[in-house]
């Protein structure tokens, strides 16, 4: 009898515990009001440099409570003209998921995600708390283009310490809900989460020459003071107000170097400025000097600084002594010949990564499509870029470290031998451009197999006929077939460098604010190539997502990133 009583009591206690858990879980689920729907957000972020190291910001941290601004279509399907409808903040739910309550909308809506909000946002010189009231009061009746051009990050006043170190970076994403907002709306998916864009750029200086030991970056000059939280056009901003990055104690470097690699510097984006430069501090043949280096590419052209990009300046040769003090270096003109350097620019989501417990192997794209003259012989192209942090790649045998053409007529020109080099250390991944040569002949498909230890990658290179003089429509989804056709369900397309003869359109024929860049959610992008009388070429980068109408298995080996060379004939 006592056993039965104990059993009943135990059962009753367990029932109470389960009830309490259920009640607690239920209380965490966002309570929908009559005129609201609960929508889950799926977001992710790719590292600037996998894995993250050194004195850096929390580059890959995404808070679970981003702010959401909704804009609705007023006709025409153009995002710039969409009108502000509401603001809301997401919150944490069971399982560390993020939900937001939004009002239903029966027209195409654009959802602007502002993640990792700073303490305040700015409009001009006025600071505002992140709150529903402030967003409503400031932006009711305004368009998406107007709002994104106004709302900015906290302006930097004086920069005496490296900004953002140990902190999260402000990020954003604009999501288009073509079916409006309802109970079926998802902002991203678990299979293909949204990749947020950081509002800052990252500058890293390295030295790779025996005659020069990098001690640090003493200071950086004429950088942009502020930036909008979301750049709708993608065109770098003009720096109307600038400032310098320099320590209060000017005898101290702004960032220090360890093993010839300086800690990163985070800056706001800006279009090319002929007055941006750094003071580099180092030892030339054992003697301490300062050098004034323009923020320019390897050909001495001043560069745009774009958000969400890493700019890696590697000193490859030191040719003369510098100045005894930083003040003396400031008096001179920038001289990029004293410290000759190479620049590598990396976009955040530019690699498909595989990793084991010790190292990673990443490729910039798993498909390269080349539209070129098939009659030409010996044309060379950078098919893809690979990177790894493996410090002992050179110790692997040729059976465990290789790049091999498994089929097709293509050959690998570089690297030679066709092996993956070792990283100098785990904090400095090595990056290698893989250059291929195509013989004269017809359309061809080649495959490159890549292996490093127990990690394998495959990259396909497809050669297609050159774009004709009269132009063409290029796309990659059979629903709306053009001149050249592959069945890839696309998310984005972007021209590498501005090309006014390229126009991106969705399947309805609508051009985005930037004709050289577009994002869709139905898989179809038409790339319109205008007619010409002069031969020309450009590079386009595309990203793919899973086709929601197909089983997951059908897309399991689909390339997520595609690089396309577009060559067009002239008369």
PALOTI-82784 format. One record per residue (C-alpha): residue number from 1; y, z negated, x negated. Coordinates in pm, whole numbers, plus 50000, padded with zeros to 5 digits. Layout:
<vofis>
NUM; Y; Z; X
...
</vofis>
This chain:
<vofis>
1; 50000; 50000; 50000
2; 50235; 49906; 49713
3; 50155; 50239; 49549
4; 50244; 50423; 49868
5; 50574; 50233; 49897
6; 50660; 50311; 49533
7; 50575; 50676; 49590
8; 50799; 50695; 49897
9; 51083; 50520; 49711
10; 51051; 50759; 49415
11; 51051; 51060; 49649
12; 51360; 50927; 49827
13; 51545; 50871; 49497
14; 51460; 51223; 49378
15; 51582; 51367; 49708
16; 51909; 51181; 49672
17; 51950; 51305; 49315
18; 51889; 51666; 49418
19; 52136; 51630; 49704
20; 52398; 51496; 49466
21; 52345; 51782; 49223
22; 52367; 52036; 49504
23; 52686; 51874; 49630
24; 52836; 51878; 49278
25; 52744; 52243; 49223
26; 52882; 52342; 49562
27; 53207; 52167; 49484
28; 53250; 52381; 49172
29; 53215; 52714; 49353
30; 53557; 52852; 49443
31; 53624; 52781; 49808
32; 53719; 53105; 49978
33; 53998; 53097; 50229
34; 53985; 53324; 50530
35; 54200; 53588; 50361
36; 54048; 53564; 50012
37; 53737; 53683; 49830
38; 53576; 53530; 49522
39; 53537; 53775; 49232
40; 53354; 53715; 48905
41; 53503; 53830; 48575
42; 53285; 53966; 48296
43; 53467; 53988; 47964
44; 53371; 54016; 47601
45; 53536; 54074; 47266
46; 53429; 54242; 46945
47; 53518; 54074; 46619
48; 53774; 54222; 46382
49; 53535; 54140; 46101
50; 53186; 54019; 46191
51; 53129; 53736; 46123
52; 53472; 53573; 46145
53; 53568; 53380; 45833
54; 53854; 53245; 45623
55; 54179; 53088; 45749
56; 54190; 53291; 46065
57; 54288; 53264; 46426
58; 54021; 53211; 46688
59; 54001; 53590; 46716
60; 53700; 53608; 46947
61; 53763; 53311; 47173
62; 53838; 53396; 47536
63; 53938; 53115; 47769
64; 53775; 53102; 48109
65; 54103; 53062; 48297
66; 54296; 53386; 48249
67; 54582; 53483; 48476
68; 54528; 53778; 48709
69; 54807; 54003; 48840
70; 54716; 54249; 49117
71; 54900; 54576; 49179
72; 54822; 54810; 49470
73; 54848; 55187; 49504
74; 55140; 55318; 49710
75; 55014; 55675; 49713
76; 54939; 55924; 49440
77; 54687; 55714; 49251
78; 54919; 55659; 48953
79; 54884; 55315; 48797
80; 55244; 55302; 48670
81; 55378; 55315; 49027
82; 55142; 55053; 49173
83; 55332; 54760; 49326
84; 55281; 54390; 49253
85; 55071; 54224; 49524
86; 54974; 53878; 49400
87; 54906; 53648; 49106
88; 54612; 53411; 49067
89; 54437; 53213; 48798
90; 54063; 53226; 48736
91; 53867; 52905; 48702
92; 53538; 52786; 48557
93; 53226; 52789; 48772
94; 52865; 52683; 48727
95; 52702; 52838; 48422
96; 53037; 52881; 48243
97; 53118; 53183; 48456
98; 53473; 53275; 48547
99; 53584; 53344; 48905
100; 53914; 53428; 49070
101; 54014; 53418; 49436
102; 54203; 53731; 49543
103; 54331; 53872; 49868
104; 54131; 54170; 50001
105; 54292; 54510; 49946
106; 54180; 54835; 50111
107; 54353; 55068; 49863
108; 54301; 55135; 49495
109; 54418; 54831; 49302
110; 54491; 54761; 48938
111; 54398; 54415; 48811
112; 54587; 54302; 48501
113; 54404; 54028; 48310
114; 54617; 53808; 48083
115; 54374; 53595; 47881
116; 54447; 53308; 47642
117; 54798; 53256; 47782
118; 55049; 53092; 47551
119; 55254; 52795; 47666
120; 55502; 53024; 47841
121; 55578; 53390; 47899
122; 55916; 53549; 47838
123; 56142; 53796; 48019
124; 56420; 53880; 47779
125; 56533; 53548; 47634
126; 56421; 53342; 47934
127; 56101; 53137; 47916
128; 55881; 53081; 48223
129; 55575; 52871; 48288
130; 55259; 53057; 48386
131; 55254; 52985; 48760
132; 55198; 53171; 49084
133; 55551; 53090; 49200
134; 55711; 53228; 48885
135; 55512; 53551; 48901
136; 55591; 53595; 49271
137; 55960; 53518; 49230
138; 56005; 53747; 48933
139; 55785; 54045; 49022
140; 55758; 54086; 49400
141; 55831; 54450; 49484
142; 55814; 54566; 49121
143; 55581; 54829; 48975
144; 55311; 54782; 48715
145; 55515; 54982; 48464
146; 55818; 54761; 48524
147; 55628; 54432; 48502
148; 55437; 54517; 48185
149; 55756; 54633; 48016
150; 55921; 54295; 48085
151; 55661; 54024; 48042
152; 55636; 53933; 47676
153; 55476; 53684; 47442
154; 55657; 53391; 47287
155; 55904; 53543; 47041
156; 55869; 53433; 46682
157; 56192; 53276; 46560
158; 56130; 53174; 46201
159; 55785; 53225; 46048
160; 55731; 52963; 45778
161; 55356; 52929; 45836
162; 55092; 53192; 45920
163; 55103; 53228; 46302
164; 54800; 53184; 46528
165; 54575; 53029; 46260
166; 54326; 52804; 46438
167; 54456; 52923; 46776
168; 54340; 53179; 47028
169; 54514; 53516; 47044
170; 54680; 53640; 47366
171; 54474; 53924; 47515
172; 54489; 54162; 47808
173; 54299; 54424; 48007
174; 54392; 54654; 48296
175; 54104; 54711; 48538
176; 54112; 54976; 48810
177; 53933; 54888; 49136
178; 53916; 55229; 49305
179; 53750; 55090; 49617
180; 54010; 54820; 49665
181; 53930; 54449; 49649
182; 53647; 54313; 49862
183; 53333; 54101; 49842
184; 53158; 54373; 49639
185; 53427; 54399; 49373
186; 53330; 54296; 49020
187; 53571; 54293; 48730
188; 53333; 54431; 48471
189; 52957; 54375; 48483
190; 52709; 54158; 48297
191; 52566; 54473; 48136
192; 52904; 54619; 48045
193; 53167; 54344; 48025
194; 53529; 54434; 47972
195; 53655; 54446; 47615
196; 53988; 54267; 47601
197; 54274; 54382; 47379
198; 54445; 54139; 47142
199; 54824; 54142; 47156
200; 54855; 54122; 46778
201; 54753; 54319; 46471
202; 54591; 54176; 46159
203; 54689; 54252; 45798
204; 54457; 54173; 45507
205; 54527; 54243; 45138
206; 54246; 54273; 44881
207; 54213; 54366; 44515
208; 53930; 54572; 44373
209; 54046; 54641; 44019
210; 53962; 54456; 43699
211; 54321; 54455; 43569
212; 54470; 54278; 43870
213; 54377; 53941; 44020
214; 54530; 53885; 44362
215; 54681; 53538; 44400
216; 54831; 53588; 44745
217; 55089; 53757; 44963
218; 55418; 53586; 44891
219; 55612; 53721; 45192
220; 55633; 53999; 45450
221; 55961; 54152; 45568
222; 56111; 54318; 45877
223; 55823; 54261; 46116
224; 55858; 54280; 46495
225; 55987; 53957; 46647
226; 55823; 53997; 46987
227; 55579; 54204; 47190
228; 55486; 54267; 47552
229; 55168; 54094; 47666
230; 55018; 54425; 47781
231; 55114; 54765; 47643
232; 55061; 55001; 47937
233; 55139; 55325; 47754
234; 54955; 55246; 47432
235; 55256; 55367; 47232
236; 55365; 55108; 46970
237; 55688; 54933; 47056
238; 56015; 54981; 46873
239; 56108; 54666; 46683
240; 56461; 54600; 46810
241; 56460; 54256; 46649
242; 56286; 54183; 46320
243; 56207; 53878; 46111
244; 56045; 53780; 45783
245; 55725; 53589; 45710
246; 55808; 53350; 45424
247; 55742; 52984; 45346
248; 56023; 52728; 45359
249; 55932; 52652; 44999
250; 55990; 53000; 44861
251; 55798; 52917; 44543
252; 55482; 52911; 44755
253; 55289; 53216; 44876
254; 55283; 53277; 45251
255; 54903; 53322; 45237
256; 54674; 53259; 44942
257; 54389; 53469; 44809
258; 54036; 53356; 44733
259; 53814; 53580; 44521
260; 54075; 53859; 44544
261; 54097; 53850; 44926
262; 54409; 53710; 45093
263; 54394; 53517; 45416
264; 54490; 53732; 45717
265; 54842; 53768; 45853
266; 54888; 53826; 46228
267; 55186; 54035; 46336
268; 55321; 54193; 46654
269; 55283; 54569; 46690
270; 55566; 54809; 46610
271; 55621; 55178; 46548
272; 55659; 55293; 46187
273; 55958; 55131; 46018
274; 56084; 55254; 45682
275; 56194; 54904; 45589
276; 55872; 54702; 45621
277; 55723; 54572; 45299
278; 55527; 54289; 45135
279; 55575; 54095; 44813
280; 55235; 54081; 44643
281; 55164; 53801; 44394
282; 54901; 53841; 44124
283; 54794; 53852; 43762
284; 54826; 54184; 43579
285; 54619; 54168; 43260
286; 54643; 53790; 43271
287; 55022; 53764; 43325
288; 55172; 53653; 43657
289; 55390; 53907; 43842
290; 55537; 53994; 44182
291; 55531; 54345; 44332
292; 55723; 54496; 44625
293; 55483; 54712; 44830
294; 55582; 54919; 45133
295; 55359; 54885; 45439
296; 55252; 55247; 45411
297; 54932; 55447; 45395
298; 54768; 55586; 45081
299; 54998; 55891; 45098
300; 55308; 55666; 45113
301; 55382; 55737; 45479
302; 55510; 55438; 45675
303; 55260; 55342; 45944
304; 55262; 55234; 46305
305; 55130; 54880; 46340
306; 54914; 54879; 46653
307; 54787; 54581; 46848
308; 54417; 54503; 46823
309; 54389; 54682; 46487
310; 54310; 54549; 46142
311; 54502; 54692; 45846
312; 54317; 54634; 45521
313; 54515; 54712; 45205
314; 54284; 54732; 44903
315; 54449; 54751; 44560
316; 54243; 55001; 44360
317; 54449; 55022; 44040
318; 54732; 54833; 43870
319; 54946; 55059; 43654
320; 55229; 54845; 43518
321; 55372; 54494; 43506
322; 55568; 54367; 43804
323; 55862; 54127; 43824
324; 55877; 53773; 43690
325; 55995; 53622; 44020
326; 55975; 53716; 44386
327; 56357; 53720; 44400
328; 56362; 53985; 44128
329; 56103; 54190; 44316
330; 56320; 54174; 44630
331; 56606; 54343; 44445
332; 56394; 54650; 44370
333; 56283; 54935; 44593
334; 55920; 54933; 44715
335; 55697; 55101; 44458
336; 55344; 55168; 44575
337; 55254; 55336; 44245
338; 55265; 55011; 44047
339; 54985; 54880; 44265
340; 54802; 55182; 44398
341; 54617; 55100; 44716
342; 54395; 55239; 44988
343; 54434; 55154; 45355
344; 54154; 55115; 45606
345; 54254; 55088; 45972
346; 53995; 54948; 46211
347; 54011; 54939; 46589
348; 53844; 54631; 46738
349; 53569; 54795; 46944
350; 53484; 55062; 46694
351; 53136; 54948; 46592
352; 52792; 54922; 46747
353; 52639; 54619; 46579
354; 52282; 54508; 46512
355; 52213; 54185; 46327
356; 51942; 53948; 46215
357; 51983; 53586; 46109
358; 52119; 53684; 45766
359; 52337; 53995; 45794
360; 52458; 54270; 46026
361; 52454; 54650; 46014
362; 52713; 54831; 46225
363; 52803; 55195; 46289
364; 53132; 55321; 46430
365; 52960; 55566; 46666
366; 52604; 55667; 46743
367; 52691; 56022; 46841
368; 52916; 56273; 46666
369; 52990; 56601; 46847
370; 53148; 56877; 46641
371; 53307; 57175; 46815
372; 53358; 57416; 46525
373; 53303; 57769; 46400
374; 52925; 57795; 46369
375; 52963; 58091; 46133
376; 53138; 57881; 45871
377; 52929; 57741; 45587
378; 52969; 57412; 45409
379; 53214; 57242; 45645
380; 53216; 56865; 45586
381; 53290; 56586; 45833
382; 53292; 56207; 45843
383; 53015; 56175; 46100
384; 53045; 55797; 46126
385; 53137; 55484; 45933
386; 52893; 55203; 45865
387; 52960; 54847; 45756
388; 52749; 54548; 45653
389; 52792; 54201; 45509
390; 52452; 54209; 45334
391; 52508; 54098; 44973
392; 52164; 54204; 44849
393; 52130; 54554; 44997
394; 52090; 54695; 44644
395; 51772; 54491; 44600
396; 51592; 54662; 44888
397; 51354; 54942; 44797
398; 51420; 55301; 44902
399; 51177; 55241; 45189
400; 51401; 54964; 45327
401; 51748; 55095; 45242
402; 51823; 55454; 45328
403; 52010; 55717; 45528
404; 51781; 56011; 45606
405; 51821; 56332; 45804
406; 51506; 56334; 46015
407; 51564; 56668; 46185
408; 51817; 56951; 46190
409; 51984; 57156; 45918
410; 52257; 56906; 45831
411; 52271; 56735; 45490
412; 52432; 56407; 45374
413; 52707; 56457; 45114
414; 52815; 56094; 45079
415; 52715; 55825; 44995
416; 52521; 55942; 44692
417; 52250; 55828; 44665
418; 52202; 55802; 45041
419; 52175; 55423; 45038
420; 52381; 55140; 45186
421; 52579; 54948; 44921
422; 52593; 54570; 44898
423; 52890; 54364; 45012
424; 53071; 54182; 44732
425; 53039; 53861; 44932
426; 52957; 53761; 45289
427; 53328; 53723; 45371
428; 53408; 54080; 45269
429; 53184; 54336; 45444
430; 53147; 54670; 45270
431; 53245; 54981; 45466
432; 53116; 55331; 45391
433; 53210; 55669; 45539
434; 52904; 55889; 45591
435; 53003; 56250; 45520
436; 52778; 56535; 45632
437; 52775; 56908; 45563
438; 52682; 57171; 45819
439; 52547; 57511; 45712
440; 52638; 57839; 45878
441; 52432; 57908; 46185
442; 52402; 57842; 46553
443; 52442; 57528; 46758
444; 52245; 57248; 46596
445; 52140; 56888; 46656
446; 52058; 56661; 46365
447; 51952; 56297; 46351
448; 52030; 56045; 46078
449; 51799; 55744; 46055
450; 51953; 55437; 45893
451; 51760; 55135; 45767
452; 51864; 54816; 45592
453; 51583; 54564; 45557
454; 51444; 54516; 45906
455; 51751; 54656; 46090
456; 51749; 55019; 46197
457; 52017; 55241; 46352
458; 52016; 55607; 46459
459; 52311; 55846; 46471
460; 52293; 56195; 46622
461; 52520; 56479; 46512
462; 52554; 56769; 46756
463; 52723; 57096; 46666
464; 52877; 57304; 46944
465; 53072; 57629; 46953
466; 53442; 57619; 46865
467; 53695; 57582; 47150
468; 53821; 57933; 47238
469; 54181; 58054; 47207
470; 54226; 58039; 47584
471; 54145; 57667; 47596
472; 53869; 57484; 47782
473; 53780; 57180; 47990
474; 53544; 56951; 47801
475; 53353; 56677; 47977
476; 53029; 56487; 47954
477; 52907; 56421; 48306
478; 52720; 56672; 48520
479; 52894; 56575; 48846
480; 53198; 56776; 48740
481; 53062; 57017; 48480
482; 53300; 57198; 48248
483; 53252; 57440; 47964
484; 53055; 57194; 47753
485; 52838; 56938; 47921
486; 52646; 56622; 47831
487; 52534; 56364; 48080
488; 52723; 56058; 47963
489; 52886; 55816; 48205
490; 53225; 55761; 48043
491; 53462; 55465; 48048
492; 53743; 55572; 47814
493; 53865; 55864; 47606
494; 54141; 55857; 47346
495; 54286; 56106; 47097
496; 54289; 55965; 46744
497; 54637; 56101; 46665
498; 54888; 56235; 46915
499; 54797; 56588; 47030
500; 55029; 56727; 47302
501; 54782; 57011; 47364
502; 54518; 56763; 47488
503; 54542; 56619; 47841
504; 54299; 56361; 47982
505; 54239; 56366; 48357
506; 54008; 56188; 48598
507; 53785; 56386; 48832
508; 54066; 56401; 49089
509; 54293; 56578; 48842
510; 54521; 56277; 48789
511; 54668; 56230; 48441
512; 54726; 55878; 48309
513; 55061; 55755; 48174
514; 54949; 55857; 47826
515; 54794; 56208; 47851
516; 54602; 56138; 47528
517; 54428; 55828; 47664
518; 54246; 55745; 47987
519; 54011; 55490; 48142
520; 53801; 55552; 48455
521; 53533; 55363; 48640
522; 53337; 55652; 48795
523; 53211; 55805; 48470
524; 53403; 56134; 48482
525; 53673; 56235; 48233
526; 53799; 56591; 48196
527; 53951; 56675; 47858
528; 54183; 56971; 47905
529; 54245; 57177; 47590
530; 54547; 57407; 47626
531; 54553; 57769; 47509
532; 54692; 57845; 47166
533; 54778; 58118; 46917
534; 54737; 57892; 46613
535; 54414; 57725; 46498
536; 54423; 57347; 46533
537; 54199; 57042; 46554
538; 54188; 56677; 46646
539; 53944; 56389; 46685
540; 53866; 56218; 47015
541; 53686; 55886; 47062
542; 53493; 55813; 47380
543; 53317; 55504; 47512
544; 53032; 55508; 47762
545; 52897; 55259; 48013
546; 52577; 55231; 48210
547; 52551; 55467; 48505
548; 52531; 55228; 48804
549; 52323; 55483; 48994
550; 52042; 55484; 48738
551; 51787; 55222; 48632
552; 51882; 55017; 48327
553; 51594; 55166; 48126
554; 51747; 55514; 48150
555; 52052; 55399; 47956
556; 51895; 55157; 47710
557; 51941; 55394; 47412
558; 52266; 55553; 47527
559; 52537; 55575; 47259
560; 52820; 55336; 47345
561; 53068; 55513; 47121
562; 53111; 55888; 47064
563; 53323; 56066; 46805
564; 53417; 56427; 46885
565; 53579; 56678; 46649
566; 53763; 56942; 46852
567; 53842; 57260; 46657
568; 54016; 57543; 46841
569; 54046; 57906; 46737
570; 54376; 58082; 46680
571; 54462; 58449; 46689
</vofis>
